[in-house]
Amino acid sequence: MSRIILFNKPFQVLTQFTDSEGRATLADYIKTKDVYAAGRLDYDSEGLLILTDDGQLQHTLADPKFKLEKTYWAQVEGEIDEDALKQLRQGVELKDGTTRPAGAKKIAEPAVWPRNPPIRERKNQPTSWIELKITEGKNRQVRRMTAAAGFPTLRLIRAAIGDWSLEGLKPGEHRVEEVYIPAAPRKTHPARRSGNRSENRGKSPDRSAAAKSGTSASTTTKSRPSRPANKSKSRGKPR
C-alpha cells in the first residue's frame, strides 16, 4: 500500500518544502515526513495537490505520458463564447507546440471559497467560468490556453486529478489515503537468453564433463594397441 496526501493548496503557496525568499511553502501545512509533491501547481494557482511517499506513484501522477486527466476551474476575463471553447477542445497553438484535445465547457460559478487577496476586476468587464480537462502538463498551460483563445485567466483552481477531488477540503486542509499499486512484472531480455544458448551450442557432453573434472578430452579416449613391427617381416623370410 502507498500513502497519499490530498491537499487543497491555497493561493500563493509554493509546491515545495523550503524557500530562500521566505514565501509560504508546503512545510507550513504538511507535517508528515518523507512525502513529496506528485507534479506541480503554480504559486498563483489553487486547488488539489497530491503528495506521496511512493516514488513509482509519484512518477505515474506527474508524468504526462500516463495521460492522467486533470480538471481545472478557470475564471476568465470576458463572456467566453462557443468559438473559444471549440478552439480549446481542438487544441491551441502555443510556443512549445499544439496542446492535445481537451474537454472544455462553460459552467456556473462553482461554490468555492473567496480568494485572498481577491482577483482584480475591471469595471464594466464581465467574467465567466469554464471547466477544462487536460491530460498533459506544459508550464502554465491552462493560463496560456485561455489567453491564446482570447480570454485571459484571472483565477485558476485545480478541482480533480483522476478520480481524486477537492471534495470536503478547505484551503490549507488535507487528508491521508492509502492506495495499492501492483508492481510491474520483471521482463527478461530476449537477447540475454539467446546468448546463453549460443554459448552452450557445439559443446559435447564428454568435453563438458571433462572440463568439470579437470581432465582433458584426449586423456579420456582409449588408444588401440599397436602390432609388433617385425611380425609381418618374419613371415616373408625362408627358413
N, C-alpha and C positions, 0 to 999 in steps of 0.2 A: 504494500500500500504506500502511496505517496501523499504527502501532506501539501495542501494548497491553502493560500490565504486570499480571500476575495476582499479587496479594499476599495472603498469609494474615495478616490483621490480628490482632495479639494483643489480649487483654483490656486495657482502659483505655489505648487509643491513639486520639488524635483523627484523623479523616479530613481533615486539613489539614496544611499545612507549617509553620505558625507558631502560637504560643500565648503570650499575655502572662502566663499564670499558671505557666509552666514545666512544663506537662504533656507527656507523650510525644506526638510527632506523627509524621507520615509522613517528615519530614526525618531522623528517627533511623534509618530503614530504607531509604528510597529516595533514591539519589544522582543519578538521572537527571534532567536539567533539562527544563523546558518540558513536563511532564506534569501532568495534573490528574485528580482522582478523578471517575469517572463514577457519580454517585449518592453516597449516604451510607451509613455503617454506624455505629450508635451507639457512643459511648465505651465502654459496658459490654457491647457485643456483640463477637463474634469471627468470624473467617472471611474468606470471599472478598470482596476489593475489587478493582475493575478501574480502572486508571489509563490514560490515553491522551493522545497529543499531537494528536489529531484532534478538532476541535470538533464536526463532524457526528456522529461516532461517540459522543462524549460525550453529546450531546443524545439520540441514539437509545437509549443504555443507561440514561440517567437518567430520561427522560420516561415517566410511567406510561401515556400514551396508546398507546405502542407495545406494551404488554402483554407485555414480555419476562418470562418466568417465572423466579422466584427461589425456590430451595429452601432451607428452614431446618430445622435440627435443634434442637428445644427440649426441655430438661429441665424438667419441670413438677412442681409440688408435688402429691402425691397420685397415686393409681392412676386414670388417665384412663379414662373409660368410653365406650361407643359413642354414648350420647346427646350427650355433649360433642363428640365427633368429628363427629357428624351436624350439630350446630349450626355448627361451624367450616366444614364443607363448604358449607352452605346460605348462610352469610353472617351476620355478627354485627352487632348494632346498637351503634354507637359514638356518641360525642357529635358527631362530624363526619360522620355518615352510616353507612349499612349497607355492610359490606365486600362485595366481589364473591365469588361462589362460589370455594372454594379446594379444593385437594387436601389431605386430612388423614388420617393413619393412625398407629397406634401402632407403634413399632419397638423392637427391642432396643437396648441402649446401644451407640452407634457406637464404633468403635475410634479414639478421638480422644485427644489429649494431655491431661494433667491441667491444670486451670486454676490459675493463680497470681495472687491467692490463691484457694483453693477456695471453693465455694458454702457458704452457711450452711445446714446441715441440722438439722432438728428431730428430737429423739429420738422414736421410735415413729411417725414420719411418713414413709411411703414416697415415692419419687419415680418418675416414669416419663418415657420419651422419646417424642416424636412427630415425624413429618416433616410439614412444612407447605409447600405450594406456592402462592404468590400471584403476582398479576400487577399489583399496584398498590403504591404506596409512601407510605401515610399515616405520619405521625410515630409511631414506636414501635408500629407496627401489630401485629406478632406478639404482643408482650407484652400489649397491650390486648385482643387477641382471646382469648388463652388465659385472661386474668383474667376477661373477661366470661363465658366458658364455665365458670368456677368452678375453674380450675387455673392459678394464677399461675406465670409463667416464672421459673425460677431460673438457668438458663444458656441462652444463645442463640448458635448458630453458623450462619452462612450457608455452606451447602455448595456451592451452584452458582448461576450466573447464566446462563440459557440453556443452551448446550452447554459452557460453561466451568465447571470444577470445581476443588476444592481438592486433587485427587489429586496426591500427590508433594510437597506443600508443608508444611513445618513452620511453626509460628508465627514470624512475622518474616521468612520466606523469600519470595522472589518469582521469577518467570521472565518473560522477554520473548517475545512472539509477534507475528507480523505478520498482519494480516487485510486483505482487499480489500473495499471498499465502493463499488459503482458510483455515479457521480454521477447525481443526479436530472436528467431531461431538462428543458430550459427550455420554458416554456409561453408562447405569445403570447396576449396578452389580446384576446379577440374584439371588444370594443368599440373597441379601438385600430385594428384592421384595418378595421372597417366605417366608422370615422370618416374614414380616408384615402380610401375610395371616395366618400363623400358630398361631400368637398371637391372632387373632380375632376368630379363629376356636373354636367352642364349647361354645361361649358366646351367650346367648339368648337375643333377643331384649329387653325383660322385664328387665332383670338384668342390661343391659347396660343403659337403661333409668333410672332405679332406682339409679344406681351409679352416673349418672349425676345430679339427683335431690337431692342426699344426703340421700335418703331413702333406707332402706334395703329391700331385696326381700320379706322377711317374713311379713312385715307390709303392703304389697300391696295385700296379699292373704286374702280373706274373710273366716272366720270360720263359720261352721253351728251351729245354736242354739241347745243346749243340752236339752233333755227331762227331766221333773221332776223326781227325783229319786224315789218318793213314789207313783207314778201313777200306776205302774204295781203291787205293793204290795196291794193297796187298793181294786183292782178288785178281788183278791183271798180270801178276808175275808167275812164270813157270817154276815148278819146283826143280 
